[in-house]
Amino acid sequence: MENTQPNGNKNGAKPPWKKPIDKEKFTEDEMERIKTSRAVMRVIEKQIERGDFDEYLKKEGSEK
């Protein structure tokens, strides 16, 4: 279930939501939240790659 491939960042780090979790046993509710959160993050990541948020990200970057 875990993604063990680095993301291609210059230091090879994974985003926090892809890092393995240290806790050994999770309740059913915790597992459901983890799976849902990861699925949502994958969707958002694909939208960013597709360019859906380019206008917002450019505007945000220009404020700095």
N, CA and C of each residue as an Amber inpcrd file, in Angstrom:
protein
   192
   0.8130000  -1.1890000   0.0000000   0.0000000   0.0000000   0.0000000
   0.8610000   1.2600000   0.0000000   1.9970000   1.2050000   0.6440000
   2.8540000   2.3740000   0.7400000   3.5880000   2.6110000  -0.5760000
   3.7570000   3.8600000  -0.9090000   4.5330000   4.2480000  -2.0680000
   5.9740000   4.4000000  -1.6160000   6.8560000   3.5470000  -2.1190000
   8.2380000   3.5690000  -1.6460000   9.1660000   4.2820000  -2.6160000
   8.6480000   4.7970000  -3.7180000   9.4760000   5.5010000  -4.6850000
   9.6190000   6.9680000  -4.3020000  10.8410000   7.5130000  -4.4000000
  10.9940000   8.9440000  -4.1370000  10.2670000   9.7440000  -5.2110000
   9.9570000  10.9600000  -4.9030000   9.1690000  11.7990000  -5.7970000
   9.9840000  12.5060000  -6.8640000  11.2720000  12.3630000  -6.8570000
  12.0880000  13.0700000  -7.8220000  12.5290000  14.4340000  -7.3180000
  12.2370000  14.7410000  -6.0690000  12.7430000  15.9770000  -5.4920000
  14.2560000  15.8750000  -5.4210000  14.9400000  17.0130000  -5.3250000
  16.3960000  16.9490000  -5.3560000  16.9800000  16.1510000  -4.1960000
  16.2730000  16.0810000  -3.0610000  16.7720000  15.2710000  -1.9540000
  16.0670000  13.9130000  -1.8720000  15.1720000  13.6260000  -2.8060000
  14.4940000  12.3370000  -2.8470000  13.4320000  12.1590000  -1.7820000
  13.0280000  13.2390000  -1.1240000  12.0350000  13.1460000  -0.0450000
  10.6370000  12.9450000  -0.6090000   9.8290000  12.2520000   0.1570000
   8.4280000  12.0440000  -0.1980000   7.5810000  13.0960000   0.5010000
   6.4160000  13.4380000  -0.0760000   5.5170000  14.3290000   0.6510000
   5.0650000  13.6600000   1.9410000   4.7280000  14.4360000   2.9640000
   4.3660000  13.8500000   4.2580000   3.2350000  12.8320000   4.1750000
   2.3000000  13.0120000   3.2670000   1.1740000  12.0910000   3.2070000
   1.5330000  10.7590000   2.5620000   2.7260000  10.6420000   1.9740000
   3.1540000   9.3710000   1.4000000   4.1250000   8.6160000   2.3080000
   4.5710000   9.2570000   3.3720000   5.5290000   8.6060000   4.2690000
   4.8400000   7.5020000   5.0590000   5.5380000   6.3980000   5.2940000
   4.9560000   5.3340000   6.1110000   4.6620000   5.8360000   7.5280000
   3.6220000   5.3360000   8.1080000   3.2330000   5.7330000   9.4600000
   3.8110000   4.7200000  10.4410000   4.3330000   5.1970000  11.5770000
   5.0220000   4.3370000  12.5380000   4.0860000   3.4380000  13.3480000
   2.8630000   3.8630000  13.5670000   1.9500000   3.1100000  14.4080000
   1.6330000   1.7530000  13.7640000   1.6810000   0.6920000  14.5550000
   1.5040000  -0.6490000  14.0040000   0.0380000  -1.0200000  13.7830000
  -0.8150000  -0.7130000  14.7540000  -2.2190000  -1.1110000  14.6280000
  -3.1130000   0.1170000  14.6270000  -4.0170000   0.1570000  13.6660000
  -4.9540000   1.2500000  13.5570000  -6.3670000   0.7180000  13.7320000
  -7.2330000   1.5650000  14.2420000  -8.6370000   1.1640000  14.3060000
  -9.1960000   1.2210000  12.8870000 -10.3500000   0.6370000  12.7090000
 -10.9870000   0.6230000  11.3960000 -11.2700000   2.0570000  10.9250000
 -11.7110000   2.9070000  11.8420000 -11.9860000   4.3030000  11.4960000
 -10.7150000   5.0350000  11.0730000  -9.6190000   4.7940000  11.7880000
  -8.3550000   5.4400000  11.4420000  -7.8890000   5.0070000  10.0550000
  -7.9920000   3.7320000   9.7620000  -7.5810000   3.2290000   8.4530000
  -8.4250000   3.8420000   7.3460000  -9.7160000   3.9700000   7.5820000
 -10.6040000   4.5620000   6.5810000 -10.2200000   6.0220000   6.3240000
  -9.9180000   6.7660000   7.3890000  -9.4970000   8.1660000   7.2310000
  -8.1660000   8.2720000   6.4940000  -7.2420000   7.3830000   6.8000000
  -5.9390000   7.3850000   6.1310000  -6.1190000   7.1300000   4.6420000
  -6.8890000   6.1130000   4.2970000  -7.1150000   5.7730000   2.8880000
  -7.8170000   6.9080000   2.1520000  -8.8080000   7.5030000   2.7760000
  -9.5420000   8.6010000   2.1560000  -8.6450000   9.8130000   1.9590000
  -7.8650000  10.1380000   2.9720000  -6.9610000  11.2870000   2.8790000
  -5.9450000  11.1010000   1.7570000  -5.3910000   9.9210000   1.6530000
  -4.4040000   9.6540000   0.6040000  -5.0400000   9.7200000  -0.7810000
  -6.2650000   9.2180000  -0.8970000  -6.9600000   9.2740000  -2.1810000
  -7.2140000  10.7250000  -2.5870000  -7.6210000  11.5460000  -1.6380000
  -7.8680000  12.9640000  -1.9150000  -6.5660000  13.6540000  -2.3150000
  -5.4900000  13.3550000  -1.6200000  -4.2060000  13.9750000  -1.9480000
  -3.7340000  13.5590000  -3.3450000  -3.9780000  12.3070000  -3.7430000
  -3.6180000  11.8620000  -5.0960000  -4.4020000  12.6500000  -6.1430000
  -5.6930000  12.8690000  -5.8920000  -6.5260000  13.6230000  -6.8280000
  -6.0170000  15.0570000  -6.9540000  -5.7240000  15.6810000  -5.8240000
  -5.2240000  17.0570000  -5.8420000  -3.8790000  17.1200000  -6.5630000
  -3.0110000  16.1420000  -6.3190000  -1.7120000  16.1140000  -6.9810000
  -1.8850000  16.0300000  -8.4980000  -2.8240000  15.1960000  -8.9720000
  -3.0830000  15.0670000 -10.4170000  -3.6460000  16.3690000 -10.9800000
  -4.5090000  17.0460000 -10.2190000  -5.0630000  18.3160000 -10.6800000
  -3.9630000  19.3650000 -10.8090000  -3.0330000  19.3800000  -9.8750000
  -1.9150000  20.3230000  -9.9400000  -1.0560000  20.0210000 -11.1640000
  -0.7660000  18.7350000 -11.4080000   0.0320000  18.3460000 -12.5720000
  -0.6670000  18.7430000 -13.8660000  -1.9830000  18.6400000 -13.8860000
  -2.7760000  18.9580000 -15.0640000  -2.8560000  20.4730000 -15.2840000
  -2.5810000  21.2440000 -14.2480000  -2.5800000  22.6940000 -14.3850000
  -3.8570000  23.3640000 -13.9250000  -4.7000000  22.6520000 -13.2170000
  -5.9730000  23.2160000 -12.7650000  -5.8030000  24.3910000 -11.8100000
  -4.6960000  24.4560000 -11.1060000  -4.4910000  25.4930000 -10.1010000
  -3.4050000  26.4880000 -10.4910000  -2.9820000  26.4560000 -11.7520000
  -1.8760000  27.3250000 -12.1840000  -2.1510000  28.7950000 -11.9130000
  -3.3430000  29.2470000 -12.2150000  -3.6670000  30.6620000 -12.0210000
  -3.5370000  31.0470000 -10.5400000  -4.0630000  30.2090000  -9.6780000
  -3.9790000  30.4760000  -8.2430000  -2.5350000  30.4010000  -7.7500000
  -1.8080000  29.3820000  -8.1800000  -0.4290000  29.2130000  -7.7180000
   0.4730000  30.3490000  -8.2000000   0.2440000  30.8340000  -9.4230000
   1.0320000  31.9650000  -9.9300000   0.7210000  33.2170000  -9.1180000
  -0.5480000  33.4400000  -8.8340000  -0.9580000  34.6130000  -8.0460000
  -0.3410000  34.5340000  -6.6430000  -0.3860000  33.3390000  -6.0360000
   0.1760000  33.1510000  -4.7120000   1.6860000  33.3980000  -4.7130000
   2.3630000  32.9420000  -5.7460000   3.8090000  33.0990000  -5.8400000
   4.2240000  34.5400000  -6.0590000   3.3850000  35.3320000  -6.7160000
   3.7360000  36.7200000  -6.9920000   3.6170000  37.6060000  -5.7540000
   2.8990000  37.1460000  -4.7460000   2.7380000  37.9410000  -3.5340000
   3.9790000  37.8990000  -2.6510000   4.8220000  36.9130000  -2.8450000
   6.0090000  36.7530000  -1.9950000   7.1490000  37.6160000  -2.4390000
